[in-house]
Amino acid sequence: MKRLIFFLVCLVTVFSLSACGGNVKNVNVLDVESEIYTPDDISSAIETIKNEFDKAWKGCTLKEIYYAGDETSKDYQDWADRNDADEVIVLLSSFDVDSSGGDGSLNPNSTYDKWMWILVRTNGGKWQHVDHGY
């Protein structure tokens, strides 16, 4: 019985490790000035996406991420409105995809540049990732 339990624990551990998300270990975070957001606001949004990427973007390596700029975020204010929020921030990133193609929706062995991440929040609360893509 002990062997069976030990085997099951090992099996669960192996499967949980193989289901890990993306790689964010060596991501380059670029500093972009803003008149709308503080450096802490931008950093918090970037951390939200790094956590999302780490959990869900299996087979992908985040290379670079940065604030898209005040004008871009202003252009996406409708995303805040649609999500009952009062602020929106847009980030851009670059990431590599391995031979697995990520979750199958990405091109294997490719690099995605200027990939957009849209986040919203209300009253200076936590950023919520609401969309991404080109």
PAKEVEX-137265 format. One record per residue (C-alpha): residue in three letters; x, y, z. Coordinates in steps of 0.2 Angstrom, whole numbers. Example, Ala and Ser with C-alpha at 12.3 -4.5 7.8 and 13.67 -1.06 7.14 Angstrom:
{rest:ALA, u:62, v:-22, w:39}
{rest:SER, u:68, v:-5, w:36}
***
This chain:
{rest:MET, u:0, v:0, w:0}
{rest:LYS, u:14, v:12, w:4}
{rest:ARG, u:22, v:9, w:-13}
{rest:LEU, u:6, v:12, w:-22}
{rest:ILE, u:4, v:29, w:-12}
{rest:PHE, u:22, v:33, w:-16}
{rest:PHE, u:20, v:29, w:-34}
{rest:LEU, u:4, v:40, w:-35}
{rest:VAL, u:13, v:55, w:-27}
{rest:CYS, u:28, v:53, w:-39}
{rest:LEU, u:16, v:52, w:-54}
{rest:VAL, u:6, v:68, w:-48}
{rest:THR, u:23, v:77, w:-46}
{rest:VAL, u:29, v:73, w:-63}
{rest:PHE, u:13, v:78, w:-71}
{rest:SER, u:12, v:94, w:-62}
{rest:LEU, u:30, v:99, w:-67}
{rest:SER, u:26, v:95, w:-85}
{rest:ALA, u:11, v:106, w:-85}
{rest:CYS, u:21, v:121, w:-80}
{rest:GLY, u:18, v:137, w:-89}
{rest:GLY, u:30, v:149, w:-98}
{rest:ASN, u:47, v:154, w:-94}
{rest:VAL, u:49, v:172, w:-87}
{rest:LYS, u:66, v:170, w:-79}
{rest:ASN, u:76, v:181, w:-90}
{rest:VAL, u:63, v:194, w:-96}
{rest:ASN, u:70, v:211, w:-100}
{rest:VAL, u:58, v:224, w:-93}
{rest:LEU, u:60, v:241, w:-102}
{rest:ASP, u:57, v:257, w:-94}
{rest:VAL, u:44, v:269, w:-102}
{rest:GLU, u:39, v:286, w:-96}
{rest:SER, u:21, v:290, w:-92}
{rest:GLU, u:11, v:305, w:-87}
{rest:ILE, u:-4, v:294, w:-83}
{rest:TYR, u:4, v:280, w:-73}
{rest:THR, u:17, v:279, w:-59}
{rest:PRO, u:32, v:267, w:-61}
{rest:ASP, u:23, v:256, w:-48}
{rest:ASP, u:7, v:256, w:-58}
{rest:ILE, u:17, v:250, w:-73}
{rest:SER, u:27, v:238, w:-63}
{rest:SER, u:11, v:230, w:-56}
{rest:ALA, u:4, v:228, w:-73}
{rest:ILE, u:19, v:220, w:-79}
{rest:GLU, u:20, v:208, w:-64}
{rest:THR, u:2, v:203, w:-68}
{rest:ILE, u:6, v:198, w:-85}
{rest:LYS, u:23, v:189, w:-80}
{rest:ASN, u:12, v:179, w:-67}
{rest:GLU, u:-1, v:175, w:-81}
{rest:PHE, u:13, v:170, w:-93}
{rest:ASP, u:22, v:159, w:-80}
{rest:LYS, u:6, v:149, w:-76}
{rest:ALA, u:-2, v:147, w:-93}
{rest:TRP, u:10, v:150, w:-108}
{rest:LYS, u:18, v:133, w:-108}
{rest:GLY, u:32, v:131, w:-121}
{rest:CYS, u:34, v:150, w:-122}
{rest:THR, u:49, v:161, w:-116}
{rest:LEU, u:45, v:179, w:-112}
{rest:LYS, u:59, v:189, w:-119}
{rest:GLU, u:54, v:207, w:-117}
{rest:ILE, u:39, v:217, w:-109}
{rest:TYR, u:36, v:236, w:-108}
{rest:TYR, u:22, v:249, w:-107}
{rest:ALA, u:15, v:254, w:-124}
{rest:GLY, u:14, v:272, w:-119}
{rest:ASP, u:1, v:284, w:-114}
{rest:GLU, u:-7, v:287, w:-131}
{rest:THR, u:-9, v:269, w:-134}
{rest:SER, u:-18, v:266, w:-117}
{rest:LYS, u:-29, v:281, w:-121}
{rest:ASP, u:-34, v:273, w:-137}
{rest:TYR, u:-40, v:258, w:-128}
{rest:GLN, u:-51, v:266, w:-115}
{rest:ASP, u:-66, v:257, w:-122}
{rest:TRP, u:-59, v:241, w:-114}
{rest:ALA, u:-60, v:249, w:-97}
{rest:ASP, u:-78, v:254, w:-101}
{rest:ARG, u:-83, v:236, w:-107}
{rest:ASN, u:-76, v:229, w:-91}
{rest:ASP, u:-84, v:241, w:-79}
{rest:ALA, u:-67, v:248, w:-74}
{rest:ASP, u:-60, v:265, w:-75}
{rest:GLU, u:-42, v:263, w:-80}
{rest:VAL, u:-34, v:253, w:-94}
{rest:ILE, u:-16, v:250, w:-97}
{rest:VAL, u:-8, v:242, w:-113}
{rest:LEU, u:9, v:232, w:-113}
{rest:LEU, u:19, v:226, w:-127}
{rest:SER, u:30, v:210, w:-127}
{rest:SER, u:41, v:199, w:-137}
{rest:PHE, u:41, v:180, w:-134}
{rest:ASP, u:48, v:164, w:-142}
{rest:VAL, u:38, v:149, w:-145}
{rest:ASP, u:46, v:131, w:-144}
{rest:SER, u:42, v:117, w:-156}
{rest:SER, u:26, v:113, w:-146}
{rest:GLY, u:17, v:128, w:-152}
{rest:GLY, u:12, v:133, w:-135}
{rest:ASP, u:-6, v:128, w:-132}
{rest:GLY, u:-7, v:124, w:-151}
{rest:SER, u:-13, v:141, w:-156}
{rest:LEU, u:4, v:148, w:-159}
{rest:ASN, u:16, v:145, w:-173}
{rest:PRO, u:30, v:132, w:-167}
{rest:ASN, u:48, v:138, w:-167}
{rest:SER, u:43, v:156, w:-169}
{rest:THR, u:45, v:173, w:-161}
{rest:TYR, u:30, v:185, w:-158}
{rest:ASP, u:35, v:204, w:-157}
{rest:LYS, u:24, v:218, w:-151}
{rest:TRP, u:11, v:206, w:-143}
{rest:MET, u:-1, v:217, w:-134}
{rest:TRP, u:-8, v:214, w:-117}
{rest:ILE, u:-23, v:224, w:-111}
{rest:LEU, u:-27, v:226, w:-92}
{rest:VAL, u:-40, v:235, w:-83}
{rest:ARG, u:-43, v:241, w:-65}
{rest:THR, u:-55, v:251, w:-54}
{rest:ASN, u:-50, v:264, w:-42}
{rest:GLY, u:-31, v:260, w:-42}
{rest:GLY, u:-35, v:242, w:-37}
{rest:LYS, u:-27, v:226, w:-45}
{rest:TRP, u:-24, v:225, w:-63}
{rest:GLN, u:-34, v:212, w:-72}
{rest:HIS, u:-29, v:204, w:-89}
{rest:VAL, u:-44, v:205, w:-101}
{rest:ASP, u:-36, v:202, w:-118}
{rest:HIS, u:-20, v:200, w:-128}
{rest:GLY, u:-14, v:197, w:-146}
{rest:TYR, u:-10, v:208, w:-161}
***
